[in-house]
Amino acid sequence: MSFRSTILLLVAVTTVFAAKVSSAGEGFSEDLDFLNEHTQVVLLKNGDAAVAVVPAYQARVMTSTFDIESGPSLGWINRPVIERGLLSDQEEKGTLEEHIYVFGGEERFWLGPEGGQYALFFPPGAKFEFSQWSTPAAIDTEAFELLDKTASSAKFKHSTKLINHSGTEFVVDIDRTVRLLNQRDASKLLGIPLAGDLKMVAYETDNQITNAGTSPWEAESGLLSIWILGMYNPSPNTNVVIPFRSGDSKTLGPTVNDSYFGKVPDEYLKVGKQELFFRGDGTRRGKIGITSQRSKGIAGSYDAAGQVLNIVTYNVQEAPHGFVNSMWELQDEPYAGDAINAYNDGSPEPGKPPLGPFYELETSSPAAALQPNEAMRHVQRTYHFNGTEADLDPIANHLLGVSLEAIRTAF
């Protein structure tokens, strides 16, 4: 979940959400039928693999599967919010909907930073408080235009204006292409053979922002970043794993930032010499982050009950202006943010329900110091593999540097 915004969302959760919030346990075909009842869905298919994309929700990938007929739905979908739909100013909104519509979805487009003097979620003069926090419409309620579609890809576009906390205006063109990857693509991109009885769905989103204004974007007045977040169904048997570079903290930054919502306890975070494990069970709220210097451009998770190994990668690129910082305060280091994050949802306090529950894997682009008509791209690829441990273990070892057993038994 985005930094500290979960605190905001959960303040009003009891007034907005019914008991049935998560679609965990639903199959893909059931979720697809549900989505089609409420909005336009762009369905991409390649053999048995499928991805459901919703233009009205900023072209987010709502869910995917490796078996379109009877396979699981791999993204978390917030049915009550989708059923309510977007409410007009004349309709009664819950406190939560005044600030964000949490539709869910396993891969969505956002822009950073969230907090700080260059925040996009706090207008000029606003205090860094819940009552004055609001998700920009461009990444919350505005639809993206579908420009082109094939059987396995879809291209979207959106144009918007944004004003940050310091009063800087950004005129932004957003281009987003969602493309299914076949087994040959995945094998080549990951550098591993994929064989046996392995089932797979994989896709990439090619995300681009362009400075469509007449003035350069400069660090002194605030920069934007592309921020991709994915919500997944949690389970007691799901653990996240993120490999990282070991080394001196003065050069690479902290091994892990685990203080977003207070320090994560040892029973939810285990840090090794070159990898960390983090629970994705949806039972305790917490978030961790890895600096760009430590990131290897990859994160993963394993659902031992469903025998699904999830891999997320992104295009590692030079970051001369650093990564935007989303902390809710006036910052000494506004470009010392994280490149990769993971979030585990849970109850904010005794007696109150979680937002989902769900867990997230997130990646961010560098801060974009762009001249007029200049663009920055951030490409994220998501791979879901289903098979026996014998099928999945070589993939985990090669990509994440740890065995499947190590992930499964980390806690």
Steps between C-alpha positions, in 0.01 A plus 500: 500500500626855440685652796276596788192529277384173650462683831261736329306234323452293810362784708175474306505135410218399734261748339573400143580132479273207562630175640555358154782711359761277345431272206753247625377156409311613190594353165603713205182432303286613796703819543483568127121462503480737796718764333303478175182575694640832621749634248667450162767230512779454248577128505840392372557132427783273396404133511370428850657814646290815535517851642205730576566873458252779585538832313275685748740413781806655334558192283589294804541126478221387731593134500659221298506122477692215341174311431217714363237228542560377854810672635535724804466878491844631596413865570313641800171663399302727731144407404306736732672811361453384141133429568451848643676658205614860471270726700407850387540803726125486562514141622604410851861386513671311776797667663733268316358581157566872560868409482533193278306228323662170591398285205780251557685348206824309473691768309411870489658823376572774752725804521724607788586657732214463743626725781763766561546848359457362148201282583229431243249386765504830697412831329690821575438615855365164616618340822636147488186366664230253403232765452708673231635193319349414163598276210531699175206429269734398219599190697173447683182579306596601145480240224785430262419495128541171316696578184570156357443136582616163373427155640790530745568873546325831556625857484357784708554876530404777739589869537477695822616799701634463853605750767737399777516623858752770401266636233686364197272409209568193287340438162535126450429258218471140621545202269444148628517175307403165652644201315469127571825305486515144374728230637771574246493870591518422870783252461706749299433797729575306818790304354369162615348194332129450567386144446321209662136528602543864598198729462563869453348841441739789446459856379684828483377855535698762310431828679613837371458857620578797276550861598225650284550850636730783397728507807756242613434288807772588750605350832475835676125523434414131512520193278260218422556126490311207351371280781360153428315316778346154504243356739500123550284262700674407828514164672660350812736314266623804303841659551671782309870478414719788379867443416730796564861606468703475819743773590566815699191702597679829434530404134190288444261635759329296773465128440124544525268784595249336732373808682215613273233395752728434793769237514398164355543223763728203444208262449405698186842600366816291478813660357785284373833592346367545145126446522210587724172323568175679582162351577218543248226362720285812540497476881724788605544839336858579403713622212864463400717671241830444322719775356591502133863436595406176674223387266576230245194599301293204613263387773291188546252315715389141539155370589580152624134395525422598141848407374535836327836675471469872419785701350507877440783672312555852369738681270787615717629831365728786597357733764701824495230676702429213739159360592215709637430487873134455603524563875233732641725782613720776371803297401872554531557245222208514255681273252610223736198272453482127433499324163314187607248437777276234651193553717302263720148605595342441839287649774604853602403434859313240706137464399530669161505311169783518246461693178509181296675300604761478225873537454690708245816504292597847373766650274588861415687680225771755573397862548424643156686825425356549151531773243187592299402206276749272677375168641588238761403132484449249776440141395373249754462130424288264707533122482277245671623139490296201616641151538659249732782603729734309270386721212513825693816454709750559215319824412515626858866407537604662174298822530480561874811319622309285748324166492126461503532323834687797646218732396229264625664441839637851558272550801 
